[in-house]
Amino acid sequence: MYAGQIVSYKAILDKVIRDFGFNYDLTAEEGVEWLAEFMAHTNVGVVMGENIAYVEACDGRADLPFDLYKIGQVAFVEGVKTPEEAACGQGRMFPMRWKTDYFHKRYHLDNRDYTSEGRETYTVGQGYIFPSFNKGIMAISYSAIPTDENGYPTIPAEQQWMEGAAHFIAHKIARKLWIRNELTGDKYQVIERDRDWYFAQAVNHAKQWNGVDEAESVKNSVVRTIPDLQAHASFFANMQLPEQRKFRPKAGVALVSTINTISSLTQGPNPATS
């Protein structure tokens, strides 16, 4: 379970020096790089930052965010002229889909009609996002390696993550020392074993539910009689609301729902019943 608290990379480097006592001059640059590798290897979305970047496409491409780890969803923003306007909540967003056709990157090069329905798509590569339109604003919801105000990587403050990160960096140092014959093979194997143990412990800890609230939302999004085939169009909003199930009553009795939901006047319509 990830509670949301984080610690700086400096706390991890101090822990490595304090716990292992290597005869090795650990620099901040090495520690930052290795810590970023550790966060990337964990591949646990819940501990990544949830960011939204507004980018402007020009000549059929736009720069990807520098801290991008994994794209969640991309939207085309209509009715705005600059990314700043989109960031201020102006305009209307429409979900984009991943490209399925081989001529996707040629959309902006000529005037031929490559699409039959005009639905925007995108793909990524070489540090750019390539939309199917030539100019326009996009909103990119993505997971990012969490960083502090100075751009340095941070990790969750749970003890499992601190141990995992410290042992990951210690293994990097031990490997260098072992290659230079400054550390015995037995000691290197012990550090490697502990690295694997604490790494798995941190990842498994993060996969636990964040309380009953998350478990309830996941349950409601899965337990459905009628699948919501249009959830992508609403950016999967309100998937946490339970489905209303109405059963045929006995003769002379009004229809009754077994699930009470918040009024649509305050929460909007339930996509599961739309």
LOZARO-701200 format. One record per atom (N, C-alpha, C, CB): residue in three letters; y, x, z. Coordinates in steps of 0.001 Angstrom, whole numbers, plus 500000, padded with zeros to 6 digits. Glycine has a CB too. Example, Ala and Ser with C-alpha at 12.3 -4.5 7.8 and 13.67 -1.06 7.14 Angstrom:
2
Ala494310513190507800/Ala495500512300507800/Ala496700513200507800/Ala495527511308509046/Ser497750512850507080/Ser498940513670507140/Ser500030512900507870/Ser499402514084505725/
REM end
This chain:
274
Met498808500839500000/Met500000500000500000/Met501241500873500000/Met500006499051501213/Tyr502202500568499138/Tyr503441501331499044/Tyr504559500528499676/Tyr503778501681497572/Ala505157501055500742/Ala506186500321501485/Ala507573500480500901/Ala506201500770502912/Gly507758501399499940/Gly509060501566499303/Gly509872502742499797/Gly509846500350499488/Gln509479503362500922/Gln510213504507501433/Gln509804505772500680/Gln509972504675502945/Ile510748506697500486/Ile510484507925499748/Ile511001509132500530/Ile511133507868498349/Val510488510313500168/Val510960511563500746/Val511324512511499606/Val509882512196501686/Ser512190513465499884/Ser512648514421498883/Ser511579515467498598/Ser513936515098499343/Tyr511700516104497443/Tyr510777517190497095/Tyr510860518343498098/Tyr511077517707495682/Lys512032518508498728/Lys512207519604499679/Lys511272519459500877/Lys513656519665500154/Ala511029518216501296/Ala510122517997502427/Ala508706518413502067/Ala510146516524502864/Ile508313518225500817/Ile506971518607500390/Ile506855520126500303/Ile506631517963499033/Leu507864520778499760/Leu507818522243499671/Leu507789522865501066/Leu509031522778498875/Asp508550522315501983/Asp508523522814503362/Asp507133522630503984/Asp509589522089504217/Lys506485521518503673/Lys505152521263504208/Lys504136522258503650/Lys504717519829503891/Val504253522604502362/Val503348523581501752/Val503494524933502434/Val503623523711500241/Ile504731525373502623/Ile504979526672503258/Ile504492526670504706/Ile506480527022503203/Arg504730525547505387/Arg504362525455506801/Arg502852525365507001/Arg505032524249507435/Asp502159524590506155/Asp500734524317506382/Asp499826525410505840/Asp500358523002505754/Phe500218526104504772/Phe499302527033504125/Phe499661528500504350/Phe499262526752502659/Gly500917528808504509/Gly501304530189504801/Gly500914531181503724/Gly500699530613506088/Phe501020530785502464/Phe500695531695501371/Phe501654532881501341/Phe500731530953500033/Asn501135534026500944/Asn501984535176500666/Asn502496535038499235/Asn501208536528500871/Tyr503365534062499060/Tyr503823533698497719/Tyr505238533144497830/Tyr502862532655497049/Asp506106533609496967/Asp507505533168496964/Asp507624531902496122/Asp508449534289496417/Leu507501530755496762/Leu507559529472496068/Leu509010529118495778/Leu506882528358496904/Thr509353529023494508/Thr510723528687494112/Thr510879527174493984/Thr511093529379492780/Ala512109526727494084/Ala512381525301493953/Ala512026524797492556/Ala513851525012494260/Glu512260525638491534/Glu511953525221490164/Glu510467524953489986/Glu512412526283489170/Glu509626525858490521/Glu508182525654490444/Glu507779524390491192/Glu507435526869491011/Gly508300524230492404/Gly507935523067493204/Gly508303521761492536/Gly508592523141494546/Val509500521700491940/Val509939520476491272/Val509036520155490080/Val511401520612490810/Glu508718521173489270/Glu507857520960488113/Glu506472520485488542/Glu507744522246487289/Trp505899521128489551/Trp504558520752489997/Trp504554519372490638/Trp504016521785490980/Leu505620519037491351/Leu505683517722491964/Leu505800516635490901/Leu506860517644492937/Ala506562516898489840/Ala506659515939488733/Ala505301515765488054/Ala507715516402487702/Glu504548516872487916/Glu503200516778487358/Glu502308515920488253/Glu502589518182487184/Phe502434516114489552/Phe501630515327490493/Phe501900513840490334/Phe501914515757491933/Met503184513464490257/Met503517512048490114/Met503024511488488786/Met505022511846490234/Ala503088512295487729/Ala502621511826486427/Ala501107511648486410/Ala503044512800485330/His500382512566487079/His498924512485487096/His498413511298487900/His498346513759487655/Thr499169510848488885/Thr498684509748489719/Thr498523508466488912/Thr499635509510490888/Asn499432508227487965/Asn499318507069487072/Asn499243505762487851/Asn498088507209486180/Val499964505676488955/Val500001504465489763/Val501362503810489570/Val499729504776491274/Gly501381502684488869/Gly502648502055488524/Gly503478501605489696/Gly502399500908487667/Val502832501224490808/Val503579500668491919/Val504501501686492568/Val502636500116492942/Val504200502981492450/Val505052503985493076/Val506086504537492101/Val504205505117493626/Met506068504096490865/Met507066504523489897/Met508324503673490036/Met506509504435488465/Gly509441504231489631/Gly510670503467489657/Gly510681502406488568/Gly511863504387489507/Glu511261501248488854/Glu511385500176487870/Glu512821500162487361/Glu510989498786488483/Asn513035500714486175/Asn514365500851485615/Asn514532499993484375/Asn514651502301485289/Ile515784499700484048/Ile516132499007482807/Ile517233499798482131/Ile516580497526483073/Ala517003500184480898/Ala517990500932480123/Ala518444500081478948/Ala517408502287479630/Tyr519734500089478681/Tyr520292499389477524/Tyr520703500438476502/Tyr521510498479477928/Val520100500395475341/Val520324501405474317/Val520769500727473025/Val519046502248474083/Glu521520501483472226/Glu522018500963470956/Glu521326501672469805/Glu523549501131470853/Ala520726500899468941/Ala520036501459467782/Ala521042501768466679/Ala518948500486467267/Cys520872502920466046/Cys521698503320464914/Cys520784503988463899/Cys522866504279465354/Asp520899503566462641/Asp520007504073461584/Asp518542503855461950/Asp520267505572461333/Gly518292502745462610/Gly516917502365462890/Gly516249503084464029/Gly516128502563461708/Arg517011503720464922/Arg516392504382466056/Arg517385504509467197/Arg515860505757465653/Ala516857504712468411/Ala517690504908469595/Ala516967505871470528/Ala517997503547470313/Asp517730506596471313/Asp517142507559472247/Asp516390506840473357/Asp518229508466472846/Leu515235507368473711/Leu514499506857474854/Leu515117507390476152/Leu513005507247474757/Pro514976506673477268/Pro515503507171478549/Pro514866508508478928/Pro515260506138479668/Phe515647509386479520/Phe515165510727479844/Phe514073510709480894/Phe516307511588480319/Asp514065509693481766/Asp513080509643482845/Asp511943508676482546/Asp513751509252484142/Leu511763508328481281/Leu510732507378480903/Leu509342507904481230/Leu510832507058479426/Tyr508536507062481865/Tyr507122507362482076/Tyr506244506421481263/Tyr506767507264483563/Lys506530505129481311/Lys505750504151480575/Lys506600502916480322/Lys504462503783481341/Ile506611502437479093/Ile507380501247478743/Ile506649500005479228/Ile507622501173477219/Gly507400499113479870/Gly506829497837480288/Gly507037496776479231/Gly507435497386481603/Gln508292496536478851/Gln508614495542477837/Gln509975495865477246/Gln508594494109478429/Val510184495463475998/Val511437495717475286/Val511985494390474783/Val511227496718474103/Ala513298494223474870/Ala513948492989474427/Ala515100493307473493/Ala514448492174475629/Phe515331492430472527/Phe516507492500471669/Phe517609491663472300/Phe516186492008470222/Val518794492246472465/Val519911491564473106/Val520867491064472028/Val520644492504474108/Glu521031489767471950/Glu521895489134470951/Glu523218488720471584/Glu521197487909470320/Gly524285488844470823/Gly525584488389471306/Gly526385489426472056/Gly525399487227472172/Val526039490698471954/Val526799491772472585/Val527071492861471553/Val526036492349473814/Lys528115493643471791/Lys528484494713470872/Lys528211496102471431/Lys529934494594470517/Thr528086496220472744/Thr527870497528473361/Thr526782497407474433/Thr529195498081473974/Pro526127498510474759/Pro525156498477475866/Pro525799498110477194/Pro524469499824475996/Glu527084498462477363/Glu527770498140478614/Glu527883496622478804/Glu529169498784478635/Glu528139495903477717/Glu528203494452477811/Glu526845493869478192/Glu528682493853476487/Ala525784494432477613/Ala524440493964477947/Ala524109494247479407/Ala523403494624477035/Ala524537495427479904/Ala524261495792481293/Ala524998494884482271/Ala524649497245481542/Cys526111494282481819/Cys526896493381482671/Cys526390491947482618/Cys528356493418482262/Gly525277491726481954/Gly524674490397481945/Gly525114489504480812/Gly524968489725483207/Gln525823490040479834/Gln526256489225478709/Gln525165489160477642/Gln527557489782478112/Gly525261488189476766/Gly524313488049475681/Gly523039487339476102/Gly523980489393475126/Arg522114487272475154/Arg520825486614475384/Arg519715487548474936/Arg520739485250474630/Met518638487628475726/Met517561488556475419/Met516369487829474806/Met517132489306476678/Phe515791488466473792/Phe514590487952473144/Phe513512489042473207/Phe514883487522471658/Pro512294488705473636/Pro511240489726473745/Pro510831490266472380/Pro510017489150474456/Met510588491572472315/Met510093492218471107/Met508608492525471284/Met510898493516470794/Arg507916492720470173/Arg506495493023470209/Arg506243494394469602/Arg505689491945469466/Trp505087494942469944/Trp504679496213469359/Trp504312495997467899/Trp503491496830470140/Lys504682496929467058/Lys504462496774465623/Lys502967496734465296/Lys505141497915464854/Thr502638495950464284/Thr501258495872463811/Thr501136496231462334/Thr500706494478464046/Asp502263496498461687/Asp502234496771460248/Asp502623498218459975/Asp503178495813459493/Tyr502147498751458871/Tyr502313500164458554/Tyr503670500486457947/Tyr501232500600457616/Phe504455499485457538/Phe505770499723456947/Phe506887499504457962/Phe505979498814455740/His506556499518459238/His507533499195460271/His508782500077460211/His506892499322461627/Lys508605501383460060/Lys509744502304460101/Lys510623502216458863/Lys509253503717460264/Arg510225501487457816/Arg511016501390456603/Arg511913500157456582/Arg510110501378455409/Tyr511898499351457656/Tyr512685498118457662/Tyr514158498361457374/Tyr512542497423458990/His514714499430457929/His516154499668457843/His516544500524456641/His516638500329459109/Leu515581500891455775/Leu515875501800454674/Leu516226501084453377/Leu514706502700454441/Asp515831499847453225/Asp516156499119451993/Asp516303497638452314/Asp515061499339450902/Asn516574496846451292/Asn516867495430451474/Asn515656494530451241/Asn517974495024450550/Arg514484495110451036/Arg513317494275450804/Arg512908493536452072/Arg512159495119450291/Asp512325492356451895/Asp511880491554453028/Asp510476491981453415/Asp511923490041452695/Tyr510370492718454508/Tyr509070493189454961/Tyr508418492215455938/Tyr509210494549455606/Thr509147491243456419/Thr508608490307457397/Thr508692488891456862/Thr509354490420458731/Ser507776488073457315/Ser507758486680456881/Ser508404485750457897/Ser506340486240456619/Glu508465486166459162/Glu509023485313460206/Glu510242485923460882/Glu507972485020461238/Gly510594487158460548/Gly511781487779461124/Gly511659488081462598/Gly512953486908460906/Arg510453488316463109/Arg510267488633464523/Arg510425490133464735/Arg508878488156465020/Glu511333490516465653/Glu511619491932465863/Glu510435492639466522/Glu512879492100466722/Thr510188493867466097/Thr509138494697466672/Thr509693496094466895/Thr507882494734465754/Tyr508884496960467484/Tyr509326498324467735/Tyr508123499230467861/Tyr510197498401468998/Thr508384500521467763/Thr507407501542468074/Thr508169502737468631/Thr506555501931466816/Val507480503737469152/Val508127504898469747/Val507502506171469229/Val508042504847471267/Gly508259507266469319/Gly507755508561468896/Gly508875509558468767/Gly507011508443467588/Gln508560510848468985/Gln509519511936468846/Gln510768511740469720/Gln509928512071467393/Gly510598511106470861/Gly511717510912471771/Gly512623509752471429/Gly512515512131471818/Tyr512226508894470500/Tyr513055507769470087/Tyr512257506481470153/Tyr513603507986468673/Ile512976505345470193/Ile512384504036469991/Ile512862503545468639/Ile512764503036471140/Phe511943503059467820/Phe512255502632466457/Phe512111501114466369/Phe511326503341465419/Pro513234500368466387/Pro513142498910466226/Pro513054498549464743/Pro514362498207466880/Ser512750497290464483/Ser512633496834463103/Ser513988496516462481/Ser511744495615463037/Phe515066496556463270/Phe516401496309462730/Phe517188497612462706/Phe517148495235463563/Asn518265497622461902/Asn519035498844461696/Asn520027499099462821/Asn519767498776460380/Lys520757498077463239/Lys521746498210464302/Lys521567497053465268/Lys523196498244463731/Gly521775497335466544/Gly521648496298467553/Gly521408496901468923/Gly520523495345467197/Ile521422496078469937/Ile521265496503471318/Ile519884496077471809/Ile522388495908472217/Met519240496965472560/Met517941496675473149/Met517979496925474646/Met516846497522472490/Ala517174496180475363/Ala516955496399476792/Ala515525496877476972/Ala517230495098477627/Ile515350498017477626/Ile514025498595477816/Ile513689498560479302/Ile513960500052477261/Ser512691497779479658/Ser512174497771481027/Ser511032498768481089/Ser511703496335481466/Tyr511127499744481976/Tyr510144500821481956/Tyr509888501371483347/Tyr510604501935481038/Ser508756502042483476/Ser508423502760484711/Ser508902504197484587/Ser506890502711485000/Ala509460504716485652/Ala510009506073485630/Ala509517506854486834/Ala511549506042485606/Ile509402508161486648/Ile509107509020487797/Ile510283508921488758/Ile508852510515487357/Pro510079508499490003/Pro511204508296490923/Pro511935509598491222/Pro510716507671492223/Thr513248509531491204/Thr514083510704491462/Thr515180510350492456/Thr514696511242490148/Asp515765511404493063/Asp516873511180493978/Asp518185511184493204/Asp516893512250495092/Glu519300511184493933/Glu520610511101493275/Glu520923512324492432/Glu521694510917494305/Asn520198513420492655/Asn520413514634491863/Asn519403514796490731/Asn520355515843492760/Gly518537513808490558/Gly517569513873489480/Gly516278514585489834/Gly518176514536488324/Tyr516099514973491095/Tyr514873515651491518/Tyr513812514628491900/Tyr515153516599492703/Pro512531514916491623/Pro511479513936491903/Pro511290513695493392/Pro510172514392491297/Thr510955512467493720/Thr510637512089495095/Thr509232511485495106/Thr511699511077495673/Ile508666511368496291/Ile507345510744496414/Ile507398509736497550/Ile506225511814496666/Pro506428508798497602/Pro506374507860498723/Pro506247508581500050/Pro505215506897498550/Ala506818507984501075/Ala506861508629502389/Ala505579508452503187/Ala508015508090503182/Glu504581507715502652/Glu503323507559503371/Glu502622508910503512/Glu502408506549502650/Gln501899509091504617/Gln501245510368504890/Gln500237510727503812/Gln500560510328506242/Gln499563509741503244/Gln498577510022502205/Gln499226510700500998/Gln497880508729501772/Trp500422510238500637/Trp501111510825499485/Trp501659512209499808/Trp502246509912499025/Met502153512392501007/Met502667513705501387/Met501550514743501405/Met503348513638502760/Glu500368514363501932/Glu499237515279501928/Glu498771515559500498/Glu498084514706502764/Gly498701514521499678/Gly498257514700498308/Gly499174515611497517/Gly498154513372497626/Ala500502515416497644/Ala501457516251496924/Ala501419517689497416/Ala502862515689497067/Ala501331517885498743/Ala501298519241499297/Ala500049519979498836/Ala501351519200500834/His498912519320498828/His497678519974498407/His497652520207496896/His496472519139498828/Phe498327519355496140/Phe498417519583494699/Phe499192520867494404/Phe499088518382494005/Ile500327521039495082/Ile501128522252494888/Ile500384523467495453/Ile502522522105495565/Ala499721523292496593/Ala498954524408497168/Ala497854524865496223/Ala498344524004498516/His497247523926495531/His496194524298494575/His496778525092493418/His495470523044494044/Lys497966524737492961/Lys498622525490491894/Lys498868526936492324/Lys499950524819491500/Ile499354527101493559/Ile499602528449494070/Ile498285529206494248/Ile500370528387495409/Ala497284528543494827/Ala495994529198495072/Ala495345529647493770/Ala495051528257495826/Arg495515528879492733/Arg494922529260491440/Arg495552530544490913/Arg495096528126490407/Lys496870530651491077/Lys497544531881490668/Lys497034533078491470/Lys499063531738490838/Leu496942532905492785/Leu496495533996493643/Leu495040534358493366/Leu496670533620495111/Trp494194533367493106/Trp492780533633492810/Trp492616534400491500/Trp491995532319492743/Ile493417534037490489/Ile493351534744489209/Ile493774536202489373/Ile494239534049488163/Arg494718536457490286/Arg495186537826490522/Arg494349538561491564/Arg496634537806490960/Asn493214537957491948/Asn492314538549492946/Asn493003538745494299/Asn491782539890492442/Glu493941537857494614/Glu494615537906495903/Glu494113536809496846/Glu496120537779495708/Leu493122536028496380/Leu492542534967497187/Leu491057534880496849/Leu493266533600496941/Thr490223534771497864/Thr488777534738497624/Thr488372533408496992/Thr488001534962498942/Gly487230533421496308/Gly486738532210495667/Gly486416531111496645/Gly485533532518494863/Asp485908531462497824/Asp485569530457498827/Asp486821529707499294/Asp484864531117500026/Lys487881530441499547/Lys489117529802500009/Lys489723528937498897/Lys490139530871500474/Tyr489610529424497657/Tyr490131528643496530/Tyr489355527326496392/Tyr490043529464495212/Gln488050527363496575/Gln487240526158496464/Gln487562525156497562/Gln485769526511496506/Val487845525643498767/Val488218524746499854/Val489517524019499525/Val488361525522501170/Ile490522524748499005/Ile491797524128498657/Ile491615523144497503/Ile492836525202498287/Glu490776523504496531/Glu490520522605495404/Glu489822521330495870/Glu489672523312494337/Arg488869521469496777/Arg488170520306497327/Arg489134519382498057/Arg487053520751498275/Asp489983519962498908/Asp490935519153499658/Asp491961518503498722/Asp491647520011500712/Arg492344519230497666/Arg493269518646496686/Arg492675517369496082/Arg493591519670495567/Asp491424517422495665/Asp490771516253495074/Asp490672515109496081/Asp489373516624494562/Trp490370515454497326/Trp490228514426498359/Trp491538513704498624/Trp489715515043499647/Tyr492595514450498878/Tyr493872513820499224/Tyr494532513147498013/Tyr494822514861499818/Phe494284513686496822/Phe494816513042495614/Phe494206511645495473/Phe494516513905494342/Ala492887511551495593/Ala492217510255495478/Ala492644509312496600/Ala490696510439495497/Gln492835509857497796/Gln493246509031498921/Gln494617508418498670/Gln493260509852500209/Ala495549509208498142/Ala496897508695497872/Ala496870507598496817/Ala497821509829497419/Val496122507819495728/Val496058506835494657/Val495405505540495141/Val495288507401493460/Asn494310505654495854/Asn493633504458496352/Asn494501503706497366/Asn492292504837496989/His495249504444498166/His496145503805499135/His497210502974498415/His496815504868500038/Ala497719503473497296/Ala498774502767496568/Ala498254501530495860/Ala499422503691495562/Lys496946501450495640/Lys496371500303494937/Lys496110499117495855/Lys495086500707494265/Gln496323499294497140/Gln496152498167498054/Gln497284497169497867/Gln496098498652499518/Trp497022495923498230/Trp498055494898498113/Trp499248495229499000/Trp497490493522498478/Asn500449494921498506/Asn501650495038499323/Asn501818493759500137/Asn502906495305498440/Gly500892493506501027/Gly500957492328501870/Gly500410491092501169/Gly502379492086502304/Val500410489997501901/Val499869488743501361/Val500754488160500275/Val499694487725502472/Asp502035488549500236/Asp502932487998499222/Asp502501488432497821/Asp504380488436499491/Glu502199489730497647/Glu501748490201496344/Glu500399489604495990/Glu501671491723496323/Ala499498489516496969/Ala498185488936496710/Ala498303487486496255/Ala497310489025497958/Glu499225486731496852/Glu499428485339496464/Glu499968485231495039/Glu500383484654497440/Ser500917486106494680/Ser501466486072493325/Ser500409486408492287/Ser502635487037493202/Val499604487427492564/Val498543487804491628/Val497525486685491496/Val497852489097492083/Lys497166486065492617/Lys496208484954492577/Lys496719483805491731/Lys495907484460493983/Asn497997483444491901/Asn498560482332491136/Asn498661482636489643/Asn499928481981491674/Ser498848483906489304/Ser498950484255487881/Ser497596484295487194/Ser499633485595487723/Val496524484367487976/Val495172484483487405/Val494416483174487465/Val494381485556488131/Val494508482481488601/Val493740481251488785/Val494472480106488090/Val493529480937490302/Arg494146479873486842/Arg494787478833486046/Arg493744478115485194/Arg495898479432485155/Thr493829476789485191/Thr492943476002484335/Thr493333476144482877/Thr492968474530484743/Ile494639476122482623/Ile495159476242481263/Ile495922477561481161/Ile496081475023480892/Pro495435478541480415/Pro496152479823480276/Pro497537479629479667/Pro495340480801479411/Asp498499480381480159/Asp499860480317479626/Asp499955481273478442/Asp500922480674480725/Leu499788480737477246/Leu499776481570476046/Leu501171481979475593/Leu499080480844474928/Gln502224481406476183/Gln503595481718475794/Gln504331482517476856/Gln504351480447475503/Ala503600483157477765/Ala504253483874478860/Ala505105485025478365/Ala503223484392479831/His504722485675477272/His505490486802476747/His506894486373476356/His504780487420475546/Ala507050485155475844/Ala508356484672475390/Ala509337484523476537/Ala508206483345474674/Ser508838484320477755/Ser509721484181478922/Ser509680485427479802/Ser509326482947479748/Phe509228486568479232/Phe509126487828479966/Phe508231487686481193/Phe510514488311480385/Phe507229486806481119/Phe506263486574482183/Phe506923486093483474/Phe505480487838482450/Ala508047485402483332/Ala508735484867484509/Ala507943483712485105/Ala510160484404484144/Asn508032483580486414/Asn507421482484487169/Asn505904482452487068/Asn507973481175486694/Met505301483568486680/Met503839483601486685/Met503296483539488109/Met503330484865485982/Gln504168483795489102/Gln503723483761490486/Gln503646482343491035/Gln504646484588491341/Leu504185481352490290/Leu504125479968490756/Leu502746479389490491/Leu505207479111490073/Pro502206478612491427/Pro500866478046491209/Pro500893476961490146/Pro500304477477492515/Glu499791476817489448/Glu499643475773488447/Glu499494474419489127/Glu498436476057487536/Gln500155473410488583/Gln500002472056489111/Gln498776471411488477/Gln501275471202488844/Arg497852471012489292/Arg496645470359488798/Arg496661468894489238/Arg495363471084489317/Lys496536468008488292/Lys496524466565488586/Lys495139466025488259/Lys497633465798487769/Phe494576465291489193/Phe493237464762489031/Phe493284463245488887/Phe492353465164490214/Arg492335462721488136/Arg492273461281487937/Arg491836460611489245/Arg491299460924486774/Pro492677459732489803/Pro492331459085491077/Pro491432457860490858/Pro493614458669491827/Lys491119457253491953/Lys490391456001491872/Lys491279454915491290/Lys489871455589493248/Ala490675453876490819/Ala491427452773490205/Ala492456452221491173/Ala490478451652489753/Gly493671452035490663/Gly494729451455491468/Gly495507452445492305/Gly494162450441492345/Val495195453763492200/Val495890454780492977/Val496652455696492015/Val494888455597493859/Ala497876456072492368/Ala498687456921491489/Ala498097458317491388/Ala500133456998491996/Leu498461459032490309/Leu498006460409490133/Leu498475461274491290/Leu498512460982488802/Val497616462145491740/Val497934462994492879/Val497714464451492492/Val497076462614494113/Ser498666465313492885/Ser498511466742492667/Ser498002467385493941/Ser499840467386492220/Thr497044468298493805/Thr496487468978494973/Thr497322470160495403/Thr495085469433494689/Ile498355470507494624/Ile499190471670494935/Ile500643471243494975/Ile498984472806493897/Asn501322471552496035/Asn502742471255496153/Asn503548472451495701/Asn503110470868497593/Thr504443472256494758/Thr505290473332494257/Thr506744473001494503/Thr505043473577492766/Ile507589474018494502/Ile509022473831494692/Ile509589473045493525/Ile509743475187494836/Ser510539472211493803/Ser511120471352492775/Ser511624472153491600/Ser512245470527493351/Ser511381471655490388/Ser511853472324489179/Ser513360472310489090/Ser511261471674487948/Leu514005471460489902/Leu515468471438489887/Leu516043472730490454/Leu515994470239490680/Thr515303473394491336/Thr515791474622491951/Thr515156475855491366/Thr515551474592493422/Gln513930475743490868/Gln513211476920490377/Gln513020476921488870/Gln511871477011491044/Gly513348475824488198/Gly513071475776486766/Gly511643475311486533/Gly513305477155486114/Pro511316474976485294/Pro509980474467484992/Pro508912475517485200/Pro509921473959483574/Asn507746475071485607/Asn506597475963485758/Asn506024476227484378/Asn505514475354486711/Pro505993477479483916/Pro505490477764482573/Pro504041477345482386/Pro505629479231482276/Ala503303477249483468/Ala501901476871483343/Ala501729475414482950/Ala501177477136484638/Thr502761474600483218/Thr502653473183482909/Thr503579472791481770/Thr502961472352484139/Ser504330473751481213/Ser505263473441480127/Ser504501473176478845/Ser506269474588479922/
REM end
